[in-house]
Amino acid sequence: MPQLNPTPWCAILIFSWLVFLTIIPPKVLAHTFPNEPTSQSTEKPQTNSWNWPWY
């Protein structure tokens, strides 16, 4: 039964993991976000209450 021979499958597994670990992480880490987050001020904005008649 050829599927029980670990020689080619082990080499394919190791080679594919080496490819994944050397090519994909730099591409993912080089990704930049279009909008960088900005820090919010610590002051709370002034909000006016609504004065609606509910009748």
Helices and strands as residue ranges (DSSP letters): G 2-4, H 6-29
